[in-house]
């Protein structure tokens, strides 16, 4: 998902480390986004 988002022009806007806990392990949460003005330039 991260590679696809970057390929279509989305930018990593934030990362929260070790916030999700699942089956005994912690995972990071990442947020991607794109501005409408950035989409128009494509």
TISEKOL-882340 format. One record per residue (C-alpha): residue in three letters; residue number from 1; x negated, z, y; chain. Coordinates in nm, 4 decimals. Layout:
<pts>
Ala  NUM  X  Z  Y  A
...
</pts>
This chain:
<pts>
Unk  1  0.0000  0.0000  0.0000  A
Unk  2  -0.2813  0.0840  0.2388  A
Unk  3  -0.4584  -0.2491  0.1842  A
Unk  4  -0.1326  -0.4415  0.2286  A
Unk  5  -0.0497  -0.2586  0.5517  A
Unk  6  -0.3913  -0.3363  0.6970  A
Unk  7  -0.3661  -0.6989  0.5860  A
Unk  8  -0.0406  -0.7466  0.7795  A
Unk  9  -0.1818  -0.5842  1.0934  A
Unk  10  -0.0801  -0.2202  1.0654  A
Unk  11  -0.3221  0.0444  1.1897  A
Unk  12  -0.4000  0.3828  1.0409  A
Unk  13  -0.2456  0.6248  1.2888  A
Unk  14  -0.3105  0.9534  1.1153  A
Unk  15  -0.4235  1.1312  0.8032  A
Unk  16  -0.3310  1.4832  0.6991  A
Unk  17  -0.5698  1.6104  0.4379  A
Unk  18  -0.4619  1.8017  0.1259  A
Unk  19  -0.0998  1.8348  0.2371  A
Unk  20  0.0852  1.7221  -0.0760  A
Unk  21  0.0645  1.9119  -0.4037  A
Unk  22  0.1630  1.7375  -0.7260  A
Unk  23  0.0826  1.8217  -1.0867  A
Unk  24  -0.1876  2.0705  -0.9944  A
Unk  25  -0.3702  1.8548  -0.7374  A
Unk  26  -0.3629  1.8165  -0.3592  A
Unk  27  -0.3300  1.4721  -0.1995  A
Unk  28  -0.3679  1.3376  0.1533  A
Unk  29  -0.0789  1.1933  0.3534  A
Unk  30  -0.1439  0.8842  0.5657  A
Unk  31  0.0623  0.7268  0.8424  A
Unk  32  0.0433  0.3567  0.9297  A
Unk  33  0.2166  0.1776  1.2133  A
Unk  34  0.2308  -0.1319  1.4277  A
Unk  35  0.3561  -0.1767  1.7825  A
Unk  36  0.6145  -0.4404  1.8574  A
Unk  37  0.3762  -0.5933  2.1144  A
Unk  38  0.1108  -0.6262  1.8410  A
Unk  39  0.3574  -0.8105  1.6173  A
Unk  40  0.4335  -1.0657  1.8901  A
Unk  41  0.0626  -1.1545  1.9131  A
Unk  42  0.0471  -1.2565  1.5457  A
</pts>
